[in-house]
Every structure is written in structure tokens, then in C-alpha cells.
Amino acid sequence: MGLYFLRKMDWLGAARCRAYLRILALLNVGMLVWLVAGSHGGIDRNGFLLGSDFISFWTAGHMLREGADIYDGGAHIAAQRAYYASAGGYTAFFYPPSFLPFCWPLGGMGYFPALAGWLLTTATVYVASTRVWWHEAKLPVPLWLLILAFPAVPIVVTHGQTAFLVAGLLGAGLCLVPLRPVAAGVLLGLATIKPQFGLLLPIVLLLTGQWRTILAAVLTAGLLATASAMLFGVEVWAGWLAASGRAQEAMAAGAVGYAKMVSPFAALKLLGATTEVAYAGQALVILAVAAVLARVAWRAGWTTGLAALALAGAPLATPFVLDYDMVLLAFPLIWLVGRGLRDGFDDWEKLAILLAFVGPAFARPLALSLGLPVMVPVLGLLFFVLWRKVSAPASPALPAAA
């Protein structure tokens, strides 16, 4: 009975899902209100600056306006600590120069107005993108409830991270490929501000012959890179390359914290593997995910299901991915739920959906307290059931489960 309970999960019907979503939404909103209300001078009860990671982008904006070397680690530390010296250390800046035009406006505002503007703007991009997928999937649940209930969302808010923006650009870009290929390419080109999440996209775009999207993406990325060099000097690219080497060393040494990361590399390091073994394991996962995507793209051509599969595979295909980046999973989850409501849910699909949805809330605590990297198998299960669903022929529409 236990295995059947998890394999089918017939008990998880529409009414129960709505109830759980309302509970999660209340918990998420309540947590954010409690965090802000209990802060003093912008410092929360745990001694962290609100929007903790955002100070890195805000500091970068100030340094750009002063003509300072943004990739000089010592200068960035000094500039950051001139505003706030965290007891937990320092939030580094390793983004490519393509991201600098996004940072420059932040330097013209105070920290908290800039944080509020950043979250509002990037969340708008994310909501607009998820709305496109939600509308196509015809889900019988309000979009606002899905977003407020998704545990990855408050993690992005509390960190002031770029995840809303990057996920929104990737989600909207891939969804628009068959309808507006040039606009899709522009969005994907802008998403190169965090290039590790686009490693798989050339495979699916090339094998499905999306030449207009590819050209628009390449041109947009090139223009963004050229604009950063013209605005802030060609030398920023050399500085970034040097900083990238330091970033890789810091990641391998655990400076970020393996428990905060959700990649196969970090999971193996957390379990005690050597750096060489962890990189080898990561490489095998990348090859496996790439092979699956290539096979699906070659056989089926471009579909929304392929886009969902590529987005689900993105976190598995990079060694550097954190729990707040899991907002990217909203798109494959929406597609999978919509397809399940229409064609019926196959074995393990409901379990994969449930674990991927709530997983970001538990991944870091379990990794920190017990050393258990739970998010990697969750991502693997989600990718597997998506692969199986995308590869299966579509069935005639079925009434939604009660």
C-alpha cells in the first residue's frame, strides 16, 4: 500500500491541492511579513540585512558610477562594507559584464528603494512569464495562488536575487519560440546575464531548426556585451575572466556553502566526494541530460513540452545553482500539471510535482542539519517524468480530476 500511495497519489485531488496551496501561501506571506516587521534599521532578527544578496548588485551600481574596478575583489568588499558589514562575511560579485547595465541604475538610489524597485520589476517579469504558461496550460487554480504558495518565491525575495529576472526571461523566451521567434531570441539573449542556465538551449534550438531565434539571441547577447564594454570599458571583460577563475576556486572550496547549492556537484561534495569526483559526476549528469534533450528535440521537433524539459534540465546541467534558482521550475511544473489534467497523471508524476514544488523549502535546512542533498534526486525525478510525458503521444482531452 505504501508504494502505491506514493506511485499513484490518488488522494491528492483538486480540492486538497487548493487547500494545501492556500496554507502554503499564508505561511509564505506570513513569514515575509514577520521578517520585515521584526527588522530594525533593515536588519532582521537573525542579524542579516534585508535582501541579503542584493547588496552585491547595489554596491556594483555605486562602483560603476564612481568608475571603480567592479571585479577588484578587495575594492568590492570595501565598498560593500562601507554600507553594511555582515557578520556572516561578504556577498561576492561574479556576474558577467553583460549584467552591469542592469546594476548601473541601482547605484543612483538608496539601498532599500533600490531593493524594492528591483524586486517589483523582476517579479513583474516573472509573473508575466508564468502567466503565459499558466494560460496555455489552462490550470483551474488562480495564478496568484500558485505564485504565493511556491516556497522558492519567498527565498528569492529574502535574498533580493536575480532569479525572478533570469527565470522570467528564459520561461517567456522558450514559450514564445514558435509564435514570435525574434522576440524569443531577444529574451534568451538577455538571459545570458546568468549564462550557466542556458547551456542546454543551443542543443534544442539547433536540433529543431529555430534559426531566427538563434540569430536574435546571438545578436542580443552580442549587443549587450558590446554595450557593457562601451559603457564601462573593454577591460571589464578581462576583469570578469579573472574573477571567474576565483569564483570556480571558491565554489570548489565550499565558500558558497554546499548545503545552499542544489547541483549534482554540490551534492557529491556534501556527501564527502573529492572535487575531481564531484566534477566527474556533474559531467556525467550534464551528458545524460543533454543526450535526452537531443533525442527528444530530434524526434519531436519544437514543442512546449520540449521547452519545459529544457528548463527542468537546466538546474541539473550546472554545478552552480542555489535554492532560490528553483523558481525556474514553475514553468515545467505548470506544463506537467496541465498535461496531467488533460491526459491523466502517470505513475510518480504527482509525487514529482509535489516534491519539486515544496522541495526548495526543505533543501537547505536538510542539507545544513543532516547533510542530505535532497533536491538533486527531486530534480532528477522531475526531469524523468517530464521526459516520459513529453515522449508520450498526446491523448484526447480528459475532464479534470475532481
C-alpha positions in Angstrom: 0.0 0.0 0.0 2.8 2.4 0.8 4.4 2.2 -2.6 1.0 2.5 -4.4 0.3 5.5 -2.1 3.3 7.3 -3.5 3.1 6.0 -7.0 -0.5 7.0 -7.8 -1.3 9.5 -5.1 -5.0 9.4 -6.0 -5.7 11.0 -2.6 -4.1 14.3 -3.9 -7.1 15.7 -5.8 -8.1 19.2 -6.9 -9.8 20.2 -3.7 -7.0 19.0 -1.5 -4.4 20.7 -3.7 -6.2 24.1 -3.4 -6.4 23.7 0.4 -2.6 23.0 0.6 -1.8 25.9 -1.7 -3.8 28.3 0.5 -2.0 27.0 3.6 1.4 27.4 1.9 0.5 30.9 0.6 -0.5 32.0 4.1 2.7 30.6 5.5 4.9 32.3 2.9 3.2 35.7 3.2 3.2 35.5 7.0 6.9 34.6 7.0 7.7 37.7 4.9 5.6 40.0 7.0 7.1 38.6 10.2 10.6 39.1 8.8 10.1 42.7 7.8 8.0 43.6 10.8 10.7 42.2 13.1 13.6 44.0 11.5 15.3 47.1 12.9 17.0 49.5 10.6 16.7 47.0 7.8 18.4 44.2 9.9 16.3 41.1 10.6 16.1 39.2 13.8 19.0 36.9 12.7 21.3 39.9 12.0 21.0 39.8 8.2 20.4 42.8 6.0 17.0 42.5 4.3 17.5 41.3 0.7 20.9 40.0 1.8 22.4 39.2 -1.6 21.1 42.3 -3.2 23.8 44.4 -1.6 26.3 42.9 -4.1 24.3 44.3 -7.1 23.7 47.6 -5.3 27.4 48.0 -4.5 28.3 47.2 -8.1 26.0 50.0 -9.2 27.7 52.5 -6.9 31.1 51.4 -8.1 30.2 51.7 -11.7 29.1 55.3 -11.2 32.4 56.1 -9.4 34.4 54.4 -12.2 35.8 51.8 -9.9 37.0 48.3 -10.9 33.9 46.2 -10.3 35.9 42.9 -10.5 38.6 44.0 -8.0 37.5 41.8 -5.1 39.2 43.9 -2.4 37.6 47.1 -3.7 34.1 45.5 -3.9 34.5 44.2 -0.3 35.5 47.6 0.9 32.7 49.4 -0.9 30.1 46.8 0.3 31.3 47.0 3.9 31.2 50.8 3.8 27.4 50.5 3.8 27.0 47.3 5.8 29.5 44.8 7.3 27.8 41.5 7.6 28.8 39.2 10.5 28.4 36.3 8.0 31.0 37.6 5.6 30.7 39.2 2.2 28.5 38.8 -0.9 30.7 38.4 -3.9 30.1 39.7 -7.5 30.9 37.2 -10.3 28.3 38.2 -12.9 29.5 38.8 -16.4 29.8 42.4 -17.7 26.5 41.9 -19.6 24.8 42.3 -16.2 26.4 45.6 -15.5 23.8 47.7 -17.4 21.2 46.2 -15.0 23.3 47.2 -12.0 24.1 50.8 -13.0 20.6 52.3 -12.3 20.7 50.7 -8.8 23.6 52.9 -7.8 21.5 56.0 -8.2 19.2 55.1 -5.3 19.4 54.3 -1.7 19.7 50.6 -0.7 16.1 50.0 0.3 14.4 52.0 -2.5 16.7 50.1 -4.9 15.8 46.8 -3.4 12.1 47.5 -3.6 12.3 48.6 -7.2 14.4 45.6 -8.1 12.1 43.1 -6.6 9.0 44.8 -8.1 10.5 45.0 -11.5 11.9 41.5 -11.7 8.8 39.9 -10.1 6.7 41.6 -12.7 8.8 39.9 -15.4 8.5 36.6 -13.6 4.7 36.8 -13.1 4.2 37.9 -16.8 6.2 34.9 -17.9 4.4 32.4 -15.7 1.1 33.8 -16.8 1.8 32.8 -20.4 2.5 29.2 -19.4 -0.5 29.2 -16.9 -2.8 30.4 -19.6 -1.7 27.8 -22.1 -2.0 25.0 -19.6 -5.5 26.1 -18.6 -5.0 25.4 -14.9 -8.1 25.7 -12.7 -6.1 27.4 -10.0 -5.5 31.2 -9.8 -2.0 32.2 -10.8 -1.6 34.5 -7.8 -2.2 31.5 -5.5 0.3 29.3 -7.3 3.0 32.0 -7.0 2.3 33.0 -3.4 2.3 29.3 -2.4 5.6 28.4 -4.2 8.2 28.2 -1.5 11.0 29.2 -3.9 9.4 32.7 -4.3 10.0 34.0 -0.7 13.6 32.7 -0.9 14.2 35.0 -3.9 12.5 37.9 -2.1 14.5 37.5 1.1 17.8 37.2 -0.9 17.0 40.0 -3.3 18.4 37.8 -6.0 18.3 37.8 -9.8 16.3 34.5 -10.1 13.0 36.2 -10.9 14.6 38.0 -13.8 16.6 35.1 -15.3 13.7 32.6 -14.9 11.2 35.1 -16.4 13.4 35.7 -19.4 14.1 32.0 -20.0 10.5 31.0 -19.4 9.0 33.6 -21.7 11.7 33.2 -24.3 11.2 29.5 -24.7 7.4 29.7 -24.7 7.5 32.3 -27.5 9.8 30.4 -29.8 7.1 29.1 -32.2 5.0 32.2 -32.0 7.4 35.1 -32.0 10.9 33.7 -32.7 12.7 37.0 -32.9 11.2 38.2 -29.6 12.1 34.8 -28.1 15.7 35.2 -29.2 15.9 38.7 -27.7 14.7 37.4 -24.3 17.1 34.5 -24.4 19.9 36.8 -25.3 19.2 39.0 -22.3 19.2 35.9 -20.1 22.9 35.5 -20.8 23.4 37.7 -17.7 23.4 34.3 -15.9 24.8 32.1 -18.6 25.0 28.8 -16.7 21.3 28.3 -17.1 21.5 28.4 -20.9 24.0 25.6 -21.5 21.4 23.3 -22.9 19.5 25.7 -25.1 21.8 25.6 -28.1 21.1 21.8 -28.4 17.3 22.2 -28.5 17.3 25.3 -30.7 19.8 23.9 -33.2 18.2 20.4 -33.5 14.7 21.9 -34.0 16.0 24.5 -36.6 15.0 27.6 -34.7 17.3 29.8 -36.8 15.6 33.1 -36.3 15.5 32.6 -32.5 19.2 31.6 -32.6 20.2 34.7 -34.6 18.2 37.1 -32.5 19.7 35.6 -29.3 23.2 35.8 -30.6 22.8 39.4 -31.7 21.1 40.4 -28.5 23.8 38.8 -26.4 26.5 40.4 -28.6 24.9 43.9 -28.4 24.6 43.5 -24.6 28.2 42.6 -24.3 29.3 45.4 -26.6 27.2 47.9 -24.7 28.8 46.9 -21.4 32.3 47.3 -22.9 31.4 50.7 -24.4 29.8 52.0 -21.2 32.3 50.6 -18.7 35.4 49.9 -20.6 36.7 46.9 -22.5 38.8 45.9 -19.6 35.8 44.8 -17.6 35.8 41.6 -19.7 39.4 40.8 -18.7 38.5 41.5 -15.1 35.5 39.2 -15.3 37.5 36.3 -16.7 40.0 36.7 -13.8 37.1 36.8 -11.3 35.6 33.7 -12.9 38.7 31.8 -12.0 38.4 32.9 -8.4 34.7 32.0 -8.4 35.4 28.5 -9.6 38.1 28.1 -6.8 35.7 29.5 -4.2 32.9 27.1 -5.4 35.2 24.1 -5.2 36.4 25.1 -1.8 32.9 25.4 -0.4 33.0 29.2 0.1 29.4 29.5 -1.0 28.3 26.5 1.1 27.5 23.2 -0.5 24.3 23.0 1.6 23.0 26.1 -0.1 23.6 24.7 -3.5 21.4 22.1 -5.3 23.6 20.9 -8.1 25.0 17.3 -8.5 28.5 18.7 -7.9 27.4 20.2 -4.6 25.5 17.1 -3.6 28.6 14.9 -4.1 30.8 17.4 -2.2 28.3 17.4 0.6 28.5 13.6 0.8 32.2 13.7 1.1 33.4 13.2 -2.5 36.6 14.8 -3.7 36.4 17.8 -6.1 37.6 15.6 -9.0 34.9 13.0 -8.4 32.2 15.7 -7.9 33.1 17.3 -11.2 33.1 14.0 -12.9 29.7 13.2 -11.5 28.4 16.6 -12.7 29.8 16.0 -16.2 28.0 12.7 -16.4 24.7 14.3 -15.4 25.2 17.1 -18.0 25.9 14.5 -20.7 22.9 12.4 -19.8 20.5 15.4 -19.7 21.9 16.8 -23.0 21.5 13.3 -24.6 17.9 13.1 -23.5 17.1 16.6 -24.8 18.9 16.0 -28.1 16.9 12.8 -28.7 13.6 14.5 -27.9 14.4 17.6 -30.0 15.5 15.5 -32.9 12.4 13.2 -32.9 9.6 15.5 -31.9 10.7 19.0 -33.0 9.9 22.1 -31.1 7.0 21.8 -28.6 6.1 23.5 -25.3 6.9 20.1 -23.7 10.4 20.3 -25.0 10.8 23.8 -23.6 9.6 22.5 -20.2 12.0 19.6 -20.3 14.9 22.0 -21.1 14.0 24.3 -18.2 13.7 21.3 -15.9 17.2 20.1 -17.0 18.8 23.5 -16.6 19.4 23.2 -12.8 21.0 19.7 -13.3 23.3 20.9 -16.0 25.3 23.5 -14.0 27.5 22.9 -10.9 26.5 26.4 -9.5 22.8 26.6 -8.7 21.1 27.5 -5.4 17.7 27.0 -3.9 16.4 30.5 -4.9 17.0 29.5 -8.6 14.3 26.9 -8.2 11.7 29.5 -9.2 12.7 28.3 -12.7 10.8 25.1 -12.0 7.4 26.9 -12.2 7.3 26.5 -15.9 7.9 22.8 -16.2 5.6 22.2 -13.2 2.8 24.2 -14.8 3.2 22.3 -18.1 3.2 19.0 -16.4 0.2 19.7 -14.3 -1.7 21.0 -17.3 -0.8 17.9 -19.3 -1.7 15.6 -16.4 -5.2 17.2 -16.0 -5.8 16.8 -19.7 -4.3 13.4 -20.4 -4.3 11.9 -16.9 -1.3 11.6 -14.5 1.1 8.7 -14.9 2.9 6.9 -12.1 5.1 9.0 -9.9 4.1 12.3 -11.6 2.1 13.7 -8.7 4.9 12.8 -6.4 7.5 14.5 -8.6 5.2 17.6 -8.8 4.7 17.7 -5.1 8.4 17.3 -4.2 9.6 19.8 -6.8 7.1 22.3 -5.6 7.8 22.1 -1.9 11.4 21.0 -2.2 13.0 24.5 -2.1 11.6 25.0 1.4 13.4 21.9 2.8 16.5 21.6 0.7 18.7 24.0 2.6 17.6 23.0 6.1 18.0 19.3 5.5 21.4 19.8 3.9 22.6 22.1 6.7 21.3 20.0 9.6 21.6 16.4 8.2 24.0 16.7 5.2 21.3 15.4 2.9 21.3 16.8 -0.6 17.6 16.1 -1.3 17.0 18.5 -4.2 19.1 16.6 -6.7 17.1 13.4 -6.7 13.9 15.6 -6.7 15.2 17.4 -9.8 16.1 14.0 -11.4 12.7 12.6 -10.7 11.0 15.7 -12.2 13.2 15.5 -15.3 12.4 11.8 -15.7 8.7 12.1 -15.5 8.8 15.1 -17.9 10.8 13.2 -20.4 8.4 10.3 -20.2 5.4 12.7 -20.6 7.0 14.6 -23.5 7.8 11.4 -25.3 4.3 10.0 -25.0 1.7 10.8 -27.7 -0.9 13.3 -26.6 -4.3 11.8 -25.7 -7.7 13.2 -26.3 -8.7 15.8 -23.7 -10.0 14.3 -20.5 -12.1 16.0 -17.8 -10.0 17.4 -15.0 -9.8 15.3 -11.9 -12.1 16.2 -9.1 
